Structure formats: structure tokens, C-alpha cells
Amino acid sequence: MKMDPFQENMGQSRYKINVKKAVDYIVSCKNMDGGFGCTPGAESHAGQIFCCVGALAITGNLHHVDKDLLGWWLCERQDYESGGLNGRSEKLPDSSLDRESKLVSSSWTVQDMDNGGISDRPNYAVDIFHTYFGVAGLSLLEYPGVKTIDPAYALPVHVTNQILFTK
């Protein structure tokens, strides 16, 4: 039986990730406000920051994150009037980033009850980004029935434990 081509060539260098090059690129996307954009010089965005900080954590490179400056940037995401959080400056609060008491109730108002998934606002199309962060928020709040999520890997903790700590 022939092996999967990816599995067959796993030992070859073309399938290895150049971690230093990846980290260098992530660091090049870091902005003066402490956040990270999608490309060098692009506006800081909460979703991109999540991905960049997670990648830096996984690779053991969190020393590239200015925790105080990034913490300040994240604090500025809270909307004064609604208490919700936005992903970028001058944007409306987003359901995937809402504060605790509103998160649980808003997650149900933006859920597609027929097909599943969560959108960023009521009556908008659902997408994987807002579904993940909606569920991740419920997990961090220890909502009953929602499994604990590992924020660095964006996977349930039991999955990361199985992948990383069992052979």
C-alpha cells in the first residue's frame, strides 16, 4: 500500500518549517502600538494579534511581545458606551470579543440556530473566525458544557495534551 505523499516525504527539507524565518516575519508585522498587523505596516487587529502571539508562544519567542504596550492596546478596544470590545480602532464592538455578561447572551443572539456557527452581529452570516472566538470566550468563562480551549493552539486542551504529550 502506497503511503500518502506528505507522510512519505516528511523527512525531506521541503516540508520543514523555517521557524526563525516565520518568527522574523511575525516580528516584522509588529507595530508601534504593540499590536500586529497582517503584513508589515498594516493596522493592528485583535485577530491577527491572537495569531501572532500564539505563534510566538508556540515557538518560544514571547520575548518579542511588549506586554505592557500590547496590554494597553487591548484595553483600548473596550467601547465606553456598550462595554463591548472591538478588534480594531474606530470599529463597532464585536460579538466574539464582548465582555463576560454580554458574551453569553450575545452568543445566542448571533448564533445560526439552523446551521450552527456564530456571526459577529445578529442577522449576519456566520463564519469560522467568530464561531471559534465565541466558543473560546464561553470556554474561558467556564460555560457549562463547553470544553476548555488552549488559547495558544486554538484547540481543546484534551486535544493538545493528546498531540503534545502522548506518543
C-alpha positions as CSV (number, residue, x, y, z in Angstrom):
1,M,0.0,0.0,0.0
2,K,1.4,3.4,-1.0
3,M,1.8,6.0,1.7
4,D,0.3,9.4,1.5
5,P,2.8,11.7,-0.4
6,F,3.0,14.1,2.5
7,Q,3.8,11.3,5.0
8,E,6.2,9.7,2.6
9,N,8.2,12.9,2.3
10,M,8.0,14.1,5.9
11,G,11.8,13.8,6.4
12,Q,12.6,16.0,3.4
13,S,13.5,19.6,4.0
14,R,10.8,21.0,1.7
15,Y,8.2,20.1,4.4
16,K,10.1,21.6,7.3
17,I,9.1,24.9,8.7
18,N,11.8,27.5,9.0
19,V,10.9,28.7,12.4
20,K,13.4,31.6,12.5
21,K,12.1,32.9,9.2
22,A,8.5,32.7,10.4
23,V,9.3,34.4,13.7
24,D,11.2,37.1,11.8
25,Y,8.2,37.8,9.6
26,I,5.8,37.9,12.6
27,V,8.1,40.4,14.3
28,S,8.2,42.5,11.1
29,C,4.4,42.8,11.4
30,K,4.7,44.3,14.9
31,N,3.5,47.9,15.2
32,M,4.5,50.8,17.4
33,D,1.2,50.4,19.3
34,G,2.3,46.9,20.5
35,G,-0.1,45.1,18.2
36,F,0.5,43.1,15.0
37,G,-0.9,43.6,11.5
38,C,-1.4,41.1,8.7
39,T,1.6,42.4,6.9
40,P,4.4,44.7,7.8
41,G,3.0,48.2,8.3
42,A,-0.7,47.0,8.4
43,E,-3.1,48.2,11.1
44,S,-3.1,46.2,14.3
45,H,-6.0,43.8,14.5
46,A,-7.1,41.7,17.5
47,G,-7.5,38.5,15.4
48,Q,-4.0,38.9,13.9
49,I,-2.6,39.7,17.3
50,F,-4.1,36.4,18.6
51,C,-2.4,34.5,15.8
52,C,0.9,36.2,16.1
53,V,1.1,35.9,19.9
54,G,0.0,32.3,19.7
55,A,2.7,31.5,17.1
56,L,5.3,33.3,19.2
57,A,4.2,31.4,22.2
58,I,4.4,28.0,20.4
59,T,7.9,28.8,19.1
60,G,9.2,30.1,22.5
61,N,9.5,33.6,21.3
62,L,7.2,35.6,23.5
63,H,10.1,37.9,24.4
64,H,9.2,39.8,21.2
65,V,5.9,40.9,22.6
66,D,5.8,44.2,24.5
67,K,3.3,43.0,27.1
68,D,2.7,46.5,28.6
69,L,2.2,48.2,25.3
70,L,0.1,45.4,23.9
71,G,-2.0,45.3,27.1
72,W,-2.7,49.0,26.8
73,W,-3.7,48.5,23.1
74,L,-6.1,45.7,24.1
75,C,-7.6,47.8,26.9
76,E,-8.4,50.5,24.4
77,R,-10.5,48.0,22.5
78,Q,-13.4,48.3,25.0
79,D,-16.3,50.5,23.9
80,Y,-17.1,53.1,26.6
81,E,-20.8,53.1,26.0
82,S,-21.6,49.4,25.4
83,G,-18.8,47.8,27.3
84,G,-18.2,45.5,24.3
85,L,-14.8,45.1,22.6
86,N,-13.8,45.8,19.1
87,G,-11.0,44.2,17.1
88,R,-9.6,47.5,15.6
89,S,-9.7,51.2,16.4
90,E,-12.9,53.0,15.4
91,K,-14.9,49.8,14.8
92,L,-18.1,48.6,16.4
93,P,-18.0,46.1,19.3
94,D,-17.8,42.5,18.0
95,S,-19.7,39.6,19.4
96,S,-16.6,37.4,19.6
97,L,-14.9,40.0,21.8
98,D,-17.8,41.0,24.1
99,R,-17.4,41.3,27.8
100,E,-18.4,38.5,30.1
101,S,-22.1,39.1,31.0
102,K,-22.9,40.2,27.4
103,L,-20.8,37.4,25.8
104,V,-23.1,34.6,26.9
105,S,-26.3,36.3,26.0
106,S,-25.0,37.8,22.7
107,S,-23.5,34.5,21.7
108,W,-27.0,33.1,21.5
109,T,-28.4,36.1,19.6
110,V,-25.7,35.8,16.9
111,Q,-25.9,32.0,16.6
112,D,-27.4,30.4,13.5
113,M,-29.9,28.0,15.2
114,D,-30.5,26.1,11.9
115,N,-27.0,25.5,10.6
116,G,-24.8,26.3,13.6
117,G,-22.0,28.8,13.9
118,I,-21.7,32.3,15.3
119,S,-21.6,35.6,13.4
120,D,-20.2,39.0,14.6
121,R,-23.7,40.6,14.7
122,P,-27.3,39.5,14.7
123,N,-28.5,38.5,11.2
124,Y,-25.0,38.5,9.7
125,A,-23.5,35.4,8.0
126,V,-21.7,33.0,10.4
127,D,-18.0,32.4,9.9
128,I,-15.3,30.2,11.4
129,F,-13.5,33.2,13.0
130,H,-16.4,34.4,15.0
131,T,-17.6,30.9,15.8
132,Y,-14.2,30.0,17.2
133,F,-13.8,33.1,19.3
134,G,-17.4,32.9,20.5
135,V,-16.9,29.3,21.7
136,A,-13.4,30.2,23.1
137,G,-14.9,33.1,25.1
138,L,-17.5,30.7,26.5
139,S,-14.7,28.3,27.3
140,L,-12.7,30.9,29.2
141,L,-15.8,31.8,31.2
142,E,-16.2,28.1,32.0
143,Y,-19.6,28.0,30.5
144,P,-21.3,24.6,31.3
145,G,-20.8,22.0,28.5
146,V,-18.1,23.9,26.7
147,K,-14.7,22.2,26.8
148,T,-11.6,24.1,27.9
149,I,-9.7,25.7,24.9
150,D,-5.9,26.1,24.8
151,P,-5.6,29.7,23.6
152,A,-2.1,29.3,22.1
153,Y,-3.1,26.3,19.9
154,A,-6.8,27.3,19.4
155,L,-7.7,23.7,20.1
156,P,-9.5,21.9,23.0
157,V,-7.0,21.2,25.8
158,H,-7.6,17.5,25.7
159,V,-6.6,17.5,22.0
160,T,-3.3,19.5,22.6
161,N,-2.5,17.2,25.5
162,Q,-3.0,14.2,23.3
163,I,-0.9,15.6,20.5
164,L,1.9,17.1,22.5
165,F,2.2,14.7,25.5
166,T,1.4,11.2,24.2
167,K,3.4,9.2,21.7
